[in-house]
């Protein structure tokens, strides 16, 4: 299970499409604010993509809440934002910061591959399966 928390639904859908294409067995859930995500979070969440500028409490408030529980504090978080973040957020479980204006699908796949511990299904293998 992967959570994508972003009030920009188009951006969230783009992230989930990239993940679904390469990791079809992984379920993605989109939340438009951190409150919904915290209420729904469970031990099945393997990775979180988080925007900082959200409606309601921002992404930093979500990170603080996430860190306050032993079971959720271990979930790796990828920040996806247009802000220029210079501080080290690794103490909050942040494993990477992606700039919305320059990030590429390959970066999402690379991060997902690292934290999902599964080999991605490449598009050329999908075409090969369809021909069989």
Backbone as JSON, one array per atom type, in Angstrom:
{
  "sequence": "XXXXXXXXXXXXXXXXXXXXXXXXXXXXXXXXXXXXXXXXXXXXXXXXXXXXXXXXXXXXXXXXXXXXXXXXXXXXXXXXXXXXXXXXXXXXXXXXXXXXXXXXXXXXXXXXXXXXXXXXXXXXXXXXXXXX",
  "N": [[0.85, -1.18, 0.0], [0.58, 2.16, -0.9], [0.63, 5.52, -0.01], [-0.48, 8.56, -1.37], [-0.33, 11.82, -0.79], [-1.69, 14.71, -1.51], [-3.02, 17.83, -2.35], [-3.34, 18.59, -4.9], [-4.93, 17.01, -7.15], [-4.47, 16.1, -9.74], [-1.67, 15.9, -9.88], [-1.3, 13.94, -7.9], [-2.65, 11.79, -9.09], [-1.0, 11.38, -11.31], [1.36, 10.44, -10.09], [0.38, 8.07, -8.93], [-0.36, 6.67, -11.25], [2.13, 6.19, -12.49], [3.29, 4.51, -10.6], [1.43, 2.39, -10.57], [1.7, 1.42, -13.16], [4.27, 0.33, -13.19], [4.36, -1.23, -10.91], [2.07, -3.16, -10.64], [0.8, -4.76, -8.72], [0.78, -3.32, -6.42], [-1.18, -1.37, -4.27], [-2.45, 1.89, -4.45], [-3.35, 4.76, -2.65], [-5.05, 7.8, -2.69], [-4.97, 10.85, -0.96], [-6.32, 14.0, -0.12], [-5.65, 15.57, 1.97], [-3.72, 15.69, 5.01], [-5.03, 14.91, 7.35], [-7.08, 13.09, 6.7], [-5.46, 11.0, 5.77], [-3.92, 10.27, 8.05], [-5.96, 9.32, 9.67], [-6.67, 7.01, 8.32], [-4.4, 5.48, 8.09], [-2.41, 2.5, 8.26], [-0.72, -0.56, 9.19], [-0.05, -1.63, 6.76], [0.96, 0.22, 5.01], [3.58, 1.04, 2.93], [5.05, 3.06, 1.82], [5.1, 6.6, 1.47], [4.1, 9.34, -0.45], [4.33, 12.72, -0.18], [2.97, 15.94, -0.26], [3.9, 19.22, 0.75], [2.55, 21.69, 0.97], [-0.57, 21.79, 1.83], [-4.19, 21.71, 1.97], [-5.62, 22.76, 5.0], [-3.96, 21.34, 7.85], [-0.45, 21.42, 7.24], [2.09, 19.58, 5.35], [4.26, 19.28, 7.11], [3.04, 19.18, 9.61], [1.72, 16.77, 9.28], [3.94, 15.04, 9.11], [4.96, 15.31, 11.73], [2.86, 14.17, 13.2], [2.88, 11.58, 12.13], [5.35, 10.68, 13.08], [4.83, 10.42, 15.75], [3.86, 7.95, 16.44], [4.88, 4.66, 17.03], [4.54, 2.57, 15.12], [4.0, 3.91, 12.71], [6.09, 5.65, 12.41], [8.18, 4.48, 11.11], [7.68, 4.38, 8.43], [8.78, 5.08, 5.2], [9.05, 8.34, 3.75], [8.44, 10.36, 0.95], [8.95, 13.55, -0.02], [7.1, 15.64, -2.08], [7.16, 18.49, -3.67], [6.8, 22.02, -4.46], [8.24, 23.76, -3.08], [11.41, 25.04, -1.99], [13.26, 23.1, -0.22], [15.64, 23.0, 2.22], [16.48, 22.03, 4.64], [17.48, 19.19, 6.63], [15.45, 16.47, 6.67], [15.46, 13.87, 7.41], [15.19, 12.83, 9.95], [12.51, 12.76, 10.25], [11.64, 10.66, 8.83], [11.84, 11.15, 6.17], [12.94, 10.27, 3.05], [13.59, 11.24, 0.6], [13.47, 14.25, -1.33], [11.49, 15.56, -3.77], [11.29, 17.82, -6.46], [8.46, 19.29, -7.67], [8.37, 20.63, -10.1], [10.44, 19.66, -11.64], [10.69, 16.9, -11.41], [10.89, 13.48, -12.54], [9.23, 10.63, -14.03], [10.9, 8.37, -13.8], [12.3, 8.82, -11.45], [10.36, 8.47, -9.48], [9.78, 5.76, -9.88], [12.29, 4.63, -9.28], [12.58, 5.24, -6.55], [10.31, 3.94, -5.51], [10.93, 1.31, -6.2], [13.12, 0.85, -4.56], [12.01, 0.94, -1.94], [9.82, -0.74, -1.95], [10.77, -3.21, -2.34], [10.49, -4.89, -4.51], [10.83, -6.06, -7.83], [10.45, -3.9, -10.57], [7.83, -4.02, -13.01], [8.56, -3.88, -16.23], [7.73, -1.87, -19.09], [8.3, -3.07, -21.55], [8.18, -5.75, -20.95], [5.53, -6.03, -20.43], [4.4, -5.71, -22.96], [5.47, -7.95, -24.18], [4.17, -9.98, -22.73], [1.57, -9.58, -23.58], [1.67, -10.41, -26.2], [1.85, -13.14, -26.05]],
  "CA": [[0.0, 0.0, 0.0], [1.3, 3.43, -1.0], [-0.22, 6.7, 0.15], [-0.09, 9.78, -2.06], [-1.05, 12.88, -0.09], [-1.49, 15.95, -2.26], [-4.3, 18.47, -2.67], [-3.37, 18.68, -6.36], [-5.38, 15.67, -7.52], [-3.82, 15.72, -11.0], [-0.31, 15.45, -9.53], [-1.43, 12.68, -7.18], [-3.0, 10.76, -10.07], [0.19, 11.11, -12.12], [2.23, 9.59, -9.28], [-0.22, 6.74, -8.81], [-0.29, 6.0, -12.56], [3.5, 5.72, -12.68], [3.48, 3.36, -9.71], [0.56, 1.29, -11.03], [2.24, 0.87, -14.39], [5.48, -0.45, -12.91], [4.1, -2.12, -9.77], [0.62, -3.36, -10.71], [0.28, -5.44, -7.53], [0.73, -2.37, -5.3], [-2.36, -0.51, -4.19], [-2.18, 3.29, -4.11], [-4.5, 5.51, -2.15], [-4.84, 9.25, -2.75], [-5.62, 11.68, 0.06], [-6.11, 15.41, -0.42], [-5.12, 16.25, 3.16], [-3.05, 14.81, 5.96], [-5.96, 14.43, 8.38], [-7.67, 11.86, 6.15], [-4.42, 9.96, 5.69], [-3.6, 9.81, 9.41], [-7.1, 8.54, 10.16], [-6.76, 5.75, 7.59], [-3.11, 4.79, 8.0], [-2.31, 1.22, 8.94], [0.57, -1.23, 9.07], [0.2, -2.08, 5.38], [1.54, 1.3, 4.22], [5.01, 0.8, 2.73], [5.69, 4.26, 1.3], [4.21, 7.77, 1.39], [4.49, 10.52, -1.22], [3.66, 13.79, 0.57], [3.13, 17.36, -0.58], [4.01, 20.03, 1.97], [1.49, 22.7, 0.98], [-1.86, 21.11, 1.78], [-5.33, 22.38, 2.62], [-5.63, 22.35, 6.41], [-2.59, 21.18, 8.36], [0.49, 21.18, 6.15], [2.84, 18.33, 5.35], [5.1, 19.2, 8.31], [2.17, 18.7, 10.68], [1.52, 15.34, 9.02], [5.18, 14.35, 9.5], [5.0, 15.27, 13.2], [1.86, 13.18, 13.63], [3.39, 10.28, 11.72], [6.47, 10.32, 13.95], [4.39, 10.25, 17.13], [3.43, 6.57, 16.65], [5.98, 3.74, 16.7], [4.29, 1.79, 13.91], [4.02, 4.74, 11.51], [7.34, 6.4, 12.35], [9.14, 3.75, 10.28], [7.27, 4.42, 7.03], [9.55, 6.07, 4.43], [8.26, 9.43, 3.17], [9.03, 11.14, -0.13], [8.33, 14.87, -0.14], [6.89, 16.09, -3.46], [6.75, 19.87, -3.41], [7.38, 23.1, -5.26], [9.07, 24.53, -2.15], [12.84, 24.74, -1.95], [13.53, 22.63, 1.14], [17.08, 22.83, 2.42], [16.78, 21.38, 5.91], [17.52, 17.73, 6.66], [14.21, 15.95, 7.23], [15.59, 12.43, 7.58], [14.68, 12.5, 11.28], [11.05, 12.62, 10.13], [11.37, 9.55, 7.93], [11.92, 11.61, 4.78], [14.04, 9.61, 2.35], [13.89, 11.98, -0.63], [12.63, 15.42, -1.65], [11.36, 15.75, -5.21], [10.75, 19.1, -6.89], [7.33, 19.04, -8.59], [8.58, 21.23, -11.42], [11.49, 18.99, -12.4], [10.76, 15.45, -11.18], [10.61, 12.62, -13.68], [8.66, 9.34, -13.64], [11.96, 7.44, -13.43], [12.64, 9.04, -10.04], [9.3, 7.83, -8.69], [9.99, 4.31, -10.0], [13.51, 4.28, -8.56], [12.28, 5.3, -5.11], [9.37, 2.86, -5.21], [11.67, 0.05, -6.29], [13.98, 0.73, -3.37], [11.27, 0.76, -0.7], [8.81, -1.79, -2.06], [11.52, -4.48, -2.39], [10.01, -5.72, -5.62], [11.35, -5.66, -9.12], [9.38, -3.29, -11.35], [7.4, -4.64, -14.25], [8.9, -2.91, -17.27], [6.73, -1.79, -20.15], [8.59, -4.01, -22.63], [7.72, -7.08, -20.53], [4.06, -6.01, -20.55], [4.11, -5.94, -24.36], [5.81, -9.35, -24.42], [3.11, -10.8, -22.16], [0.36, -9.42, -24.38], [1.83, -11.13, -27.44], [1.78, -14.59, -25.8]],
  "C": [[0.89, 1.24, 0.0], [0.28, 4.55, -0.84], [0.38, 7.85, -0.65], [-0.97, 10.87, -1.46], [-0.72, 14.21, -0.77], [-2.85, 16.54, -2.58], [-4.42, 18.76, -4.16], [-3.67, 17.27, -6.88], [-4.71, 15.2, -8.81], [-2.41, 15.21, -10.73], [-0.37, 14.1, -8.82], [-1.76, 11.54, -8.13], [-1.82, 10.4, -10.97], [1.14, 10.17, -11.37], [1.67, 8.18, -9.19], [-0.2, 5.97, -10.13], [1.09, 5.43, -12.82], [3.73, 4.47, -11.83], [2.67, 2.16, -10.2], [1.1, 0.63, -12.29], [3.42, -0.05, -14.11], [5.3, -1.47, -11.8], [2.6, -2.42, -9.71], [0.01, -4.04, -9.48], [0.15, -4.5, -6.33], [-0.51, -1.5, -5.38], [-1.92, 0.89, -3.77], [-3.47, 3.94, -3.64], [-4.14, 6.99, -2.14], [-5.64, 9.92, -1.64], [-5.33, 13.13, -0.29], [-5.68, 16.22, 0.8], [-4.56, 15.22, 4.13], [-3.97, 14.22, 7.02], [-6.6, 13.12, 7.93], [-6.66, 10.71, 6.19], [-4.08, 9.4, 7.07], [-4.73, 8.95, 9.96], [-7.16, 7.15, 9.54], [-5.5, 4.9, 7.66], [-3.1, 3.5, 8.81], [-0.95, 0.6, 8.67], [0.9, -1.71, 7.67], [0.86, -1.01, 4.52], [3.06, 1.11, 4.17], [5.77, 2.06, 2.34], [4.66, 5.37, 1.2], [4.86, 8.83, 0.52], [3.66, 11.67, -0.66], [4.0, 15.17, 0.04], [3.22, 18.11, 0.75], [2.87, 21.03, 2.07], [0.15, 22.02, 0.75], [-2.95, 22.0, 2.34], [-5.38, 21.87, 4.06], [-4.2, 22.25, 6.92], [-1.64, 20.82, 7.21], [1.24, 19.85, 6.3], [3.75, 18.17, 6.57], [4.28, 18.71, 9.51], [1.9, 17.21, 10.51], [2.75, 14.54, 9.45], [5.29, 14.23, 11.02], [4.04, 14.21, 13.75], [2.33, 11.76, 13.32], [4.48, 9.78, 12.67], [6.04, 10.04, 15.39], [3.91, 8.83, 17.45], [4.55, 5.63, 16.2], [5.76, 3.01, 15.38], [4.34, 2.63, 12.63], [5.32, 5.51, 11.35], [8.36, 5.75, 11.42], [8.8, 3.79, 8.79], [8.11, 5.48, 6.29], [8.62, 7.07, 3.74], [9.08, 10.13, 2.09], [8.26, 12.45, -0.21], [8.27, 15.23, -1.62], [6.34, 17.5, -3.35], [7.37, 20.85, -4.4], [8.24, 24.01, -4.38], [10.53, 24.12, -2.27], [13.18, 24.38, -0.5], [15.01, 22.33, 1.27], [17.41, 22.09, 3.71], [16.75, 19.86, 5.77], [16.27, 17.22, 7.38], [14.28, 14.44, 7.47], [15.11, 11.97, 8.96], [13.17, 12.33, 11.32], [10.68, 11.5, 9.17], [11.43, 9.92, 6.46], [13.16, 11.01, 4.12], [14.45, 10.35, 1.09], [12.96, 13.16, -0.73], [12.66, 15.59, -3.16], [10.73, 17.11, -5.49], [9.67, 18.83, -7.94], [7.62, 19.55, -10.0], [9.62, 20.49, -12.26], [11.52, 17.47, -12.26], [10.33, 14.68, -12.43], [10.02, 11.3, -13.2], [9.72, 8.33, -13.18], [12.37, 7.59, -11.97], [11.62, 8.37, -9.13], [9.5, 6.31, -8.7], [11.21, 3.88, -9.19], [13.28, 4.25, -7.05], [11.35, 4.15, -4.73], [10.07, 1.51, -5.23], [12.51, -0.19, -5.04], [13.19, 0.35, -2.12], [10.17, -0.3, -0.76], [9.45, -3.17, -2.13], [10.98, -5.43, -3.43], [10.62, -5.19, -6.9], [10.22, -5.04, -9.94], [9.07, -4.1, -12.6], [7.61, -3.61, -15.35], [7.9, -2.98, -18.41], [7.02, -2.77, -21.27], [8.16, -5.43, -22.23], [6.19, -7.15, -20.57], [3.69, -6.32, -22.0], [4.39, -7.4, -24.72], [4.74, -10.29, -23.89], [1.85, -10.75, -23.03], [0.43, -10.22, -25.67], [1.67, -12.63, -27.26], [0.39, -15.12, -25.85]]
}
